[in-house]
Amino acid sequence: MKRFAELFAAIDQSTKTTVKVAALADYFSDAPEADKLWTVALFSGRRPKRAVTTTRLREWASEAADVPLWLFEESYAIVGDLAETISLVLPPNPTQDDRPLSYWIGALRQLRDMEEAERKAFVLECWRVLGGTERFLFNKLITGGFRVGVSQKLMTRALAQATGKPEAELAHRLMGNWHPDEMNWHALIEAEDASADASRPYPFYLAYALEAEPETLGDPRDWRAEWKWDGIRGQLILRDGDYFVWSRGEELMTDRFPELARAIDHLPPGTVLDGELLVWLPEADAPSSFNALQARIGRKTVP
């Protein structure tokens, strides 16, 4: 897990997007394929389920660190993060375990089928052989609490740099309910995918600030003006019997707006609408604020 820990540290310790993209692109260029697949899954929110209760982890960590449970609990209250507290109180490990991320994911998933004594022995052994950052990540994974500050857009940008594939195609490949157990790196990222072409948006026809006075534009009757709506600029694409919704930042948002699937029944195949995506309730005289869109985008699932 050392290579994955190095990637996590590089991302976690920087606020610069360019640094994060470079670290991810470097990782996706040379990491083992199984590790790359699980990294994409983890960064997309596809985390293993919790295998051990936090109560048991606190008890086992207190025992392994040879500190009273009350002292461990006091330390936890100060640190505020269980995974970090455990990684800090355990004795340092002078050795370096070189088993890959995919091994540890597989091992964690077997924990649920173990008896508690066997489960405890396994966790204690993992803590013994892993280094500080690796322990922290192991603890995050075992509690189901792994999260990292990487957006889907940032990850597709890094994948594009590493693979040479267009960002729009990669975003399409990563959408949906795929799982690493049912997929490999080649099938997810590298294999030919004709459906990716069907989803690809046109370049956005964006508005720009005037570089001269309005009078230089000529006769107003030659122009058409519209309001600056408080929404999301996007494209709705209807191709091959399916629909796709893209933001102007080239982020695929189809699963956020299932209502737009109805457009397939009313518009001819091949239609592409480029405009502002708004929330406009039937009884309202004007569209809702941008906050309504933000709430929808921020939801984990949309019925």
ABEGO torsion letter per residue (X at the ends): XAAAAAAAAAAAABABAAAAAAAAAAAAAABBAAAAAAAAAAAAGBBBBBABBAAAAAAAAAAAAGBBAAAAAAAAAAAGBAAAAAAAABBBBABBBABBAAAAAAAAAAAAABBAAAAAAAAAAAAAABBAAAAAAAAAAAAGABBBBBBAAAAAAAAAAAAGBBAAAAAAAABEABBAAABBAAAAAABBBAAAAAABBBBBBBBBBBABBAAAAEBAAABBBBBBBBBBBBBBBBBGGBBBBBBAAGBBAAAABAAAAAAAAABBBGBBBBBBBBBBBAABABBBBAAAAAAAAABABBX
